[in-house]
Amino acid sequence: MTVVVRPAAPGDEAAWRGLFRDYGTFYETSFDDAHLDHVWARLLDPGQGVHALVAEVDGRVVGMAHYRQHPDTFSRGDDWYLDDLFTAPDARGAGVGTALLAHLTELARATGPGTLRWITAADNATAQRVYDRVATKTTWVTYEVRV
């Protein structure tokens, strides 16, 4: 089984919608059609600064990742931030998440010095098993203010 990772394209919308809805459900959130329309439009507009990758297995989109690139103040390069990563439940264990992370890491490396970062829920042990293999867990604590 080969995983192919590529930028999301307009023809991926239906598959992406299913994955993003399931991603929301996983995090006990529901997205209405207006929300999905908004996010999809932003992902396909290069001027918005947020991008999407999809992963295919046997021609079927089974994973997605959303990311941003921005200037870094600690290096002369850019930092990269992985906003969302999700693999269809029936495709887990096939290396889809690992392939998405590897592809994004290579995109980031091609720009020079910097860091690729992301967060995950403390109780998401399944994802953390993948992340522990491909990245370094940091000691940073995340805070947020809802605005």
TIVEX-774004 format. One record per atom (N, C-alpha, C): chain; y, x, z. Coordinates in nm, 2 decimals. Each point is the difference from the previous one (the first is absolute). Layout:
TIVEX-774004
LOMI  cadena      c2      c1      c3
LOMI       A       Y       X       Z
...
//
This chain:
TIVEX-774004
LOMI  cadena      c2      c1      c3
LOMI       A   -0.12    0.08    0.00
LOMI       A    0.12   -0.08    0.00
LOMI       A    0.12    0.09    0.00
LOMI       A    0.09   -0.02   -0.10
LOMI       A    0.12    0.08   -0.01
LOMI       A    0.12   -0.09    0.03
LOMI       A    0.09    0.06    0.09
LOMI       A    0.12   -0.07    0.03
LOMI       A    0.11    0.06   -0.08
LOMI       A    0.08   -0.09   -0.07
LOMI       A    0.11    0.04   -0.09
LOMI       A    0.13   -0.05    0.07
LOMI       A    0.09    0.10    0.03
LOMI       A    0.13   -0.04    0.06
LOMI       A    0.11    0.02   -0.10
LOMI       A    0.09   -0.10   -0.01
LOMI       A    0.11    0.00   -0.10
LOMI       A    0.11   -0.08    0.05
LOMI       A    0.12    0.02   -0.06
LOMI       A    0.11   -0.09    0.04
LOMI       A   -0.03   -0.14   -0.03
LOMI       A    0.05   -0.09    0.08
LOMI       A   -0.01   -0.15   -0.02
LOMI       A    0.07   -0.03   -0.13
LOMI       A   -0.05   -0.10   -0.07
LOMI       A    0.05   -0.04   -0.13
LOMI       A    0.02   -0.16    0.01
LOMI       A    0.08   -0.05   -0.09
LOMI       A    0.02   -0.15    0.00
LOMI       A   -0.13   -0.08    0.00
LOMI       A   -0.10    0.05   -0.07
LOMI       A   -0.13   -0.07   -0.01
LOMI       A   -0.08    0.00    0.13
LOMI       A    0.04    0.07    0.10
LOMI       A   -0.07    0.01    0.12
LOMI       A    0.05   -0.10    0.11
LOMI       A    0.09   -0.08   -0.04
LOMI       A    0.06   -0.09    0.09
LOMI       A   -0.10   -0.09    0.08
LOMI       A   -0.08   -0.07   -0.07
LOMI       A   -0.10   -0.09    0.06
LOMI       A   -0.09    0.07    0.10
LOMI       A   -0.05    0.11   -0.04
LOMI       A   -0.08    0.08    0.10
LOMI       A    0.08    0.05    0.11
LOMI       A    0.12    0.05   -0.02
LOMI       A    0.08    0.05    0.10
LOMI       A    0.04   -0.11    0.10
LOMI       A    0.03   -0.12   -0.05
LOMI       A    0.03   -0.11    0.09
LOMI       A   -0.12   -0.03    0.09
LOMI       A   -0.12    0.00   -0.05
LOMI       A   -0.11   -0.03    0.09
LOMI       A   -0.02    0.11    0.10
LOMI       A    0.02    0.13   -0.04
LOMI       A   -0.01    0.11    0.10
LOMI       A    0.11   -0.01    0.10
LOMI       A    0.12   -0.02   -0.04
LOMI       A    0.11   -0.01    0.10
LOMI       A   -0.01   -0.11    0.09
LOMI       A   -0.05   -0.12   -0.05
LOMI       A   -0.02   -0.11    0.09
LOMI       A   -0.10    0.04    0.11
LOMI       A   -0.11    0.06   -0.05
LOMI       A   -0.11    0.04    0.10
LOMI       A    0.05    0.10    0.09
LOMI       A    0.08    0.09   -0.04
LOMI       A    0.07    0.10    0.08
LOMI       A    0.08   -0.07    0.11
LOMI       A    0.08   -0.09   -0.04
LOMI       A    0.07   -0.08    0.10
LOMI       A   -0.09   -0.07    0.10
LOMI       A   -0.10   -0.06   -0.05
LOMI       A   -0.09   -0.07    0.09
LOMI       A   -0.07    0.09    0.10
LOMI       A   -0.03    0.12   -0.05
LOMI       A   -0.06    0.11    0.09
LOMI       A    0.10    0.02    0.12
LOMI       A    0.13    0.01   -0.03
LOMI       A    0.10    0.02    0.11
LOMI       A    0.06   -0.13    0.05
LOMI       A   -0.08   -0.11   -0.01
LOMI       A    0.04   -0.13    0.05
LOMI       A    0.14   -0.05   -0.05
LOMI       A    0.02    0.02   -0.12
LOMI       A    0.13   -0.04   -0.07
LOMI       A   -0.04   -0.07   -0.13
LOMI       A    0.08   -0.10   -0.03
LOMI       A   -0.03   -0.07   -0.12
LOMI       A    0.13    0.01   -0.09
LOMI       A   -0.02    0.02   -0.13
LOMI       A    0.11    0.01   -0.09
LOMI       A    0.00   -0.12   -0.10
LOMI       A    0.11   -0.06   -0.01
LOMI       A    0.01   -0.11   -0.09
LOMI       A    0.03    0.05   -0.14
LOMI       A    0.00   -0.08   -0.10
LOMI       A    0.01    0.04   -0.14
LOMI       A    0.14    0.07   -0.02
LOMI       A    0.11   -0.05    0.06
LOMI       A    0.13    0.06   -0.02
LOMI       A    0.00    0.14    0.05
LOMI       A   -0.07    0.03    0.12
LOMI       A   -0.01    0.13    0.05
LOMI       A   -0.07    0.09   -0.10
LOMI       A   -0.11   -0.04   -0.05
LOMI       A   -0.08    0.07   -0.09
LOMI       A    0.08    0.03   -0.13
LOMI       A    0.07   -0.10   -0.05
LOMI       A    0.08    0.02   -0.12
LOMI       A    0.10    0.11    0.02
LOMI       A    0.07    0.00    0.12
LOMI       A    0.10    0.09    0.04
LOMI       A   -0.06    0.15    0.00
LOMI       A   -0.11    0.01    0.07
LOMI       A   -0.06    0.14    0.02
LOMI       A   -0.04    0.05   -0.14
LOMI       A   -0.07   -0.09   -0.07
LOMI       A   -0.05    0.05   -0.13
LOMI       A    0.11    0.04   -0.09
LOMI       A    0.11   -0.07   -0.01
LOMI       A    0.11    0.03   -0.08
LOMI       A    0.06    0.14    0.04
LOMI       A    0.01    0.02    0.13
LOMI       A    0.05    0.13    0.05
LOMI       A   -0.09    0.12   -0.04
LOMI       A   -0.13   -0.03    0.01
LOMI       A   -0.10    0.11   -0.03
LOMI       A    0.01    0.04   -0.15
LOMI       A    0.03   -0.09   -0.08
LOMI       A    0.00    0.03   -0.15
LOMI       A    0.14    0.05   -0.04
LOMI       A    0.10   -0.01    0.08
LOMI       A    0.14    0.04   -0.04
LOMI       A    0.02    0.14    0.05
LOMI       A    0.00    0.10   -0.09
LOMI       A    0.01    0.14    0.05
LOMI       A    0.13    0.03    0.08
LOMI       A    0.10   -0.08   -0.02
LOMI       A    0.12    0.02    0.07
LOMI       A    0.00   -0.04    0.15
LOMI       A   -0.11   -0.07    0.04
LOMI       A   -0.01   -0.05    0.14
LOMI       A   -0.04    0.11    0.10
LOMI       A   -0.07    0.10   -0.05
LOMI       A   -0.04    0.11    0.09
LOMI       A   -0.13   -0.02    0.06
LOMI       A   -0.07   -0.11   -0.02
LOMI       A   -0.13   -0.02    0.06
LOMI       A   -0.10   -0.02   -0.12
LOMI       A   -0.11    0.07    0.01
LOMI       A   -0.10    0.00   -0.11
LOMI       A   -0.14   -0.04    0.04
LOMI       A   -0.08   -0.03   -0.10
LOMI       A   -0.13   -0.05    0.03
LOMI       A   -0.11    0.08   -0.08
LOMI       A   -0.11    0.03    0.06
LOMI       A   -0.11    0.05   -0.07
LOMI       A   -0.11   -0.10    0.02
LOMI       A   -0.09   -0.01   -0.10
LOMI       A   -0.12   -0.08    0.02
LOMI       A   -0.12    0.09   -0.03
LOMI       A   -0.11   -0.04    0.06
LOMI       A   -0.13    0.07   -0.02
LOMI       A   -0.10   -0.10   -0.06
LOMI       A   -0.07    0.05   -0.10
LOMI       A   -0.10   -0.08   -0.08
LOMI       A   -0.13    0.06    0.02
LOMI       A   -0.10   -0.09    0.01
LOMI       A   -0.14    0.04   -0.01
LOMI       A   -0.06   -0.09   -0.10
LOMI       A   -0.06    0.06   -0.10
LOMI       A   -0.06   -0.08   -0.12
LOMI       A    0.10   -0.10   -0.06
LOMI       A    0.12    0.04   -0.01
LOMI       A    0.10   -0.08   -0.06
LOMI       A    0.06   -0.11    0.09
LOMI       A   -0.04   -0.01    0.12
LOMI       A    0.05   -0.10    0.09
LOMI       A    0.09    0.07    0.10
LOMI       A    0.12   -0.06    0.02
LOMI       A    0.10    0.05    0.10
LOMI       A   -0.05   -0.04    0.14
LOMI       A   -0.03    0.11    0.08
LOMI       A   -0.06   -0.03    0.13
LOMI       A    0.08    0.07    0.12
LOMI       A    0.11    0.06   -0.04
LOMI       A    0.08    0.06    0.10
LOMI       A    0.15    0.02   -0.04
LOMI       A    0.09    0.01    0.09
LOMI       A    0.14    0.02   -0.03
LOMI       A    0.06    0.08    0.11
LOMI       A    0.11    0.07   -0.04
LOMI       A    0.08    0.08    0.09
LOMI       A    0.15   -0.02   -0.05
LOMI       A    0.09   -0.01    0.10
LOMI       A    0.14   -0.01   -0.02
LOMI       A    0.06    0.12    0.06
LOMI       A    0.10    0.06   -0.06
LOMI       A    0.06    0.13    0.05
LOMI       A    0.14    0.01   -0.04
LOMI       A    0.07    0.09    0.07
LOMI       A    0.14    0.03   -0.02
LOMI       A    0.02    0.15    0.00
LOMI       A    0.09    0.05   -0.07
LOMI       A    0.04    0.15    0.01
LOMI       A    0.15    0.00    0.03
LOMI       A    0.03    0.10    0.09
LOMI       A    0.14    0.01    0.05
LOMI       A    0.03    0.14    0.04
LOMI       A    0.13    0.04   -0.01
LOMI       A    0.03    0.14    0.04
LOMI       A   -0.03    0.03    0.15
LOMI       A   -0.05    0.12    0.02
LOMI       A   -0.04    0.04    0.13
LOMI       A    0.11    0.09    0.06
LOMI       A    0.03   -0.02    0.13
LOMI       A    0.10    0.09    0.06
LOMI       A   -0.05    0.12    0.06
LOMI       A   -0.13    0.01    0.01
LOMI       A   -0.07    0.12    0.06
LOMI       A   -0.05    0.10   -0.10
LOMI       A    0.00   -0.04   -0.12
LOMI       A   -0.04    0.10   -0.11
LOMI       A    0.09   -0.02   -0.12
LOMI       A   -0.01    0.07   -0.10
LOMI       A    0.08   -0.01   -0.12
LOMI       A   -0.07   -0.10   -0.10
LOMI       A   -0.10   -0.06    0.04
LOMI       A   -0.07   -0.09   -0.09
LOMI       A    0.02   -0.15    0.04
LOMI       A   -0.10   -0.08   -0.03
LOMI       A    0.00   -0.14    0.02
LOMI       A   -0.11   -0.03    0.10
LOMI       A    0.02   -0.11    0.08
LOMI       A   -0.10   -0.06    0.08
LOMI       A   -0.05   -0.12   -0.08
LOMI       A   -0.13   -0.03    0.03
LOMI       A   -0.06   -0.12   -0.06
LOMI       A   -0.05   -0.08    0.12
LOMI       A    0.01   -0.13   -0.02
LOMI       A   -0.05   -0.09    0.10
LOMI       A   -0.09   -0.11   -0.06
LOMI       A   -0.12   -0.01    0.05
LOMI       A   -0.10   -0.10   -0.04
LOMI       A    0.03   -0.12    0.08
LOMI       A    0.05   -0.11   -0.07
LOMI       A    0.03   -0.12    0.07
LOMI       A   -0.13   -0.08    0.03
LOMI       A   -0.08   -0.02   -0.10
LOMI       A   -0.12   -0.09    0.01
LOMI       A   -0.11    0.06   -0.08
LOMI       A   -0.12   -0.01    0.06
LOMI       A   -0.12    0.04   -0.07
LOMI       A   -0.11   -0.10    0.03
LOMI       A   -0.07   -0.05   -0.10
LOMI       A   -0.10   -0.10    0.03
LOMI       A   -0.11    0.01   -0.11
LOMI       A   -0.12   -0.02    0.05
LOMI       A   -0.12    0.00   -0.09
LOMI       A   -0.07   -0.13    0.02
LOMI       A   -0.04   -0.06   -0.11
LOMI       A   -0.08   -0.13    0.01
LOMI       A   -0.12    0.03    0.09
LOMI       A   -0.03   -0.10    0.09
LOMI       A   -0.12    0.02    0.09
LOMI       A   -0.13    0.04   -0.07
LOMI       A   -0.03   -0.06   -0.11
LOMI       A   -0.12    0.03   -0.07
LOMI       A    0.00    0.13   -0.07
LOMI       A    0.11    0.07    0.00
LOMI       A    0.01    0.14   -0.06
LOMI       A    0.01    0.11    0.10
LOMI       A    0.00   -0.04    0.13
LOMI       A    0.02    0.10    0.10
LOMI       A   -0.13    0.09    0.01
LOMI       A    0.03    0.13    0.03
LOMI       A   -0.11    0.09    0.01
LOMI       A   -0.03    0.07   -0.14
LOMI       A    0.07   -0.04   -0.10
LOMI       A   -0.02    0.06   -0.13
LOMI       A    0.10    0.11   -0.04
LOMI       A    0.09    0.03    0.10
LOMI       A    0.10    0.11   -0.02
LOMI       A    0.13   -0.05   -0.06
LOMI       A    0.02   -0.13    0.00
LOMI       A    0.13   -0.05   -0.06
LOMI       A    0.12    0.04    0.08
LOMI       A    0.00   -0.01    0.13
LOMI       A    0.11    0.04    0.08
LOMI       A    0.03    0.15   -0.01
LOMI       A   -0.11    0.07    0.00
LOMI       A    0.01    0.15   -0.01
LOMI       A    0.06    0.04   -0.14
LOMI       A   -0.04   -0.07   -0.10
LOMI       A    0.05    0.03   -0.14
LOMI       A    0.15   -0.03   -0.01
LOMI       A    0.04   -0.12    0.06
LOMI       A    0.14   -0.03    0.00
LOMI       A    0.08    0.10    0.07
LOMI       A   -0.05    0.05    0.12
LOMI       A    0.07    0.10    0.08
LOMI       A    0.01    0.13   -0.07
LOMI       A   -0.11    0.04   -0.07
LOMI       A    0.00    0.13   -0.07
LOMI       A    0.09   -0.01   -0.12
LOMI       A    0.01   -0.11   -0.07
LOMI       A    0.09   -0.01   -0.11
LOMI       A    0.15    0.01    0.05
LOMI       A    0.03   -0.07    0.10
LOMI       A    0.13    0.00    0.06
LOMI       A    0.04    0.14    0.05
LOMI       A   -0.10    0.07    0.06
LOMI       A    0.03    0.13    0.05
LOMI       A    0.03    0.10   -0.12
LOMI       A   -0.07   -0.02   -0.11
LOMI       A    0.03    0.09   -0.11
LOMI       A    0.13   -0.03   -0.06
LOMI       A    0.04   -0.13   -0.01
LOMI       A    0.14   -0.03   -0.04
LOMI       A    0.10    0.06    0.08
LOMI       A   -0.02    0.00    0.13
LOMI       A    0.10    0.06    0.10
LOMI       A    0.00    0.15   -0.02
LOMI       A   -0.12    0.06   -0.01
LOMI       A    0.00    0.15   -0.01
LOMI       A    0.07    0.05   -0.13
LOMI       A   -0.01   -0.08   -0.10
LOMI       A    0.07    0.04   -0.13
LOMI       A    0.15    0.01    0.02
LOMI       A    0.06   -0.06    0.10
LOMI       A    0.14    0.00    0.01
LOMI       A    0.05    0.12    0.09
LOMI       A   -0.09    0.07    0.06
LOMI       A    0.04    0.11    0.09
LOMI       A   -0.02   -0.03    0.14
LOMI       A    0.08    0.08    0.09
LOMI       A   -0.03   -0.01    0.14
LOMI       A    0.04   -0.14    0.05
LOMI       A   -0.06   -0.05    0.11
LOMI       A    0.03   -0.13    0.06
LOMI       A   -0.13   -0.04    0.07
LOMI       A    0.00   -0.13    0.03
LOMI       A   -0.11   -0.06    0.08
LOMI       A   -0.03   -0.14   -0.05
LOMI       A   -0.13   -0.03    0.00
LOMI       A   -0.04   -0.14   -0.02
LOMI       A   -0.04   -0.06    0.13
LOMI       A    0.06   -0.11    0.04
LOMI       A   -0.03   -0.06    0.13
LOMI       A   -0.03   -0.15   -0.02
LOMI       A   -0.07   -0.05    0.11
LOMI       A   -0.03   -0.14    0.01
LOMI       A   -0.03   -0.04    0.14
LOMI       A   -0.01   -0.12    0.03
LOMI       A   -0.04   -0.05    0.13
LOMI       A   -0.12   -0.10   -0.03
LOMI       A   -0.07   -0.03    0.11
LOMI       A   -0.10   -0.10    0.00
LOMI       A   -0.01   -0.06    0.14
LOMI       A   -0.06   -0.12    0.00
LOMI       A   -0.01   -0.06    0.13
LOMI       A   -0.10    0.08    0.09
LOMI       A    0.03    0.00    0.13
LOMI       A   -0.08    0.08    0.09
LOMI       A   -0.14   -0.04    0.01
LOMI       A   -0.03   -0.13   -0.03
LOMI       A   -0.14   -0.05    0.00
LOMI       A   -0.07    0.00   -0.13
LOMI       A    0.07    0.06   -0.11
LOMI       A   -0.07    0.00   -0.13
LOMI       A   -0.08    0.12   -0.01
LOMI       A   -0.12    0.00    0.07
LOMI       A   -0.09    0.11    0.00
LOMI       A   -0.06    0.03   -0.13
LOMI       A   -0.02   -0.10   -0.09
LOMI       A   -0.06    0.03   -0.13
LOMI       A    0.09    0.09   -0.08
LOMI       A    0.13   -0.04   -0.01
LOMI       A    0.10    0.08   -0.07
LOMI       A    0.01    0.14    0.06
LOMI       A    0.00    0.01    0.13
LOMI       A    0.02    0.12    0.07
LOMI       A   -0.11    0.10   -0.03
LOMI       A   -0.12   -0.05   -0.03
LOMI       A   -0.11    0.09   -0.03
LOMI       A    0.03    0.07   -0.14
LOMI       A    0.06   -0.07   -0.09
LOMI       A    0.04    0.06   -0.13
LOMI       A    0.12    0.10    0.03
LOMI       A    0.10   -0.05    0.07
LOMI       A    0.12    0.08    0.02
LOMI       A   -0.03    0.13    0.07
LOMI       A   -0.09   -0.01    0.10
LOMI       A   -0.04    0.12    0.07
LOMI       A   -0.06    0.11   -0.09
LOMI       A   -0.06   -0.04   -0.11
LOMI       A   -0.07    0.09   -0.09
LOMI       A    0.10    0.07   -0.09
LOMI       A    0.11   -0.07   -0.03
LOMI       A    0.09    0.05   -0.11
LOMI       A    0.14    0.04    0.05
LOMI       A    0.03   -0.02    0.13
LOMI       A    0.14    0.02    0.05
LOMI       A   -0.01    0.05    0.15
LOMI       A    0.11    0.04    0.05
LOMI       A    0.02    0.04    0.14
LOMI       A    0.06   -0.11    0.08
LOMI       A   -0.06   -0.05    0.10
LOMI       A    0.05   -0.10    0.09
LOMI       A    0.12    0.07    0.08
LOMI       A    0.11   -0.06    0.00
LOMI       A    0.12    0.06    0.07
LOMI       A    0.01   -0.05    0.14
LOMI       A    0.09    0.06    0.07
LOMI       A    0.03   -0.05    0.14
LOMI       A    0.13   -0.09    0.00
LOMI       A    0.05   -0.03   -0.11
LOMI       A    0.12   -0.08   -0.01
LOMI       A   -0.03   -0.14    0.04
LOMI       A    0.10   -0.06    0.07
LOMI       A   -0.01   -0.14    0.05
LOMI       A    0.09   -0.08   -0.09
LOMI       A   -0.04   -0.12   -0.05
LOMI       A    0.08   -0.08   -0.08
LOMI       A    0.07   -0.11    0.08
LOMI       A    0.13   -0.02   -0.03
LOMI       A    0.08   -0.11    0.05
LOMI       A    0.05   -0.08   -0.11
LOMI       A    0.04   -0.12    0.03
LOMI       A    0.06   -0.09   -0.10
LOMI       A    0.09   -0.10    0.06
LOMI       A    0.10   -0.04   -0.07
LOMI       A    0.10   -0.10    0.04
LOMI       A   -0.01   -0.10   -0.12
LOMI       A   -0.03   -0.12    0.03
LOMI       A    0.01   -0.11   -0.10
LOMI       A    0.14   -0.04   -0.02
LOMI       A    0.04    0.00   -0.13
LOMI       A    0.14   -0.04   -0.03
LOMI       A    0.01   -0.12   -0.10
//
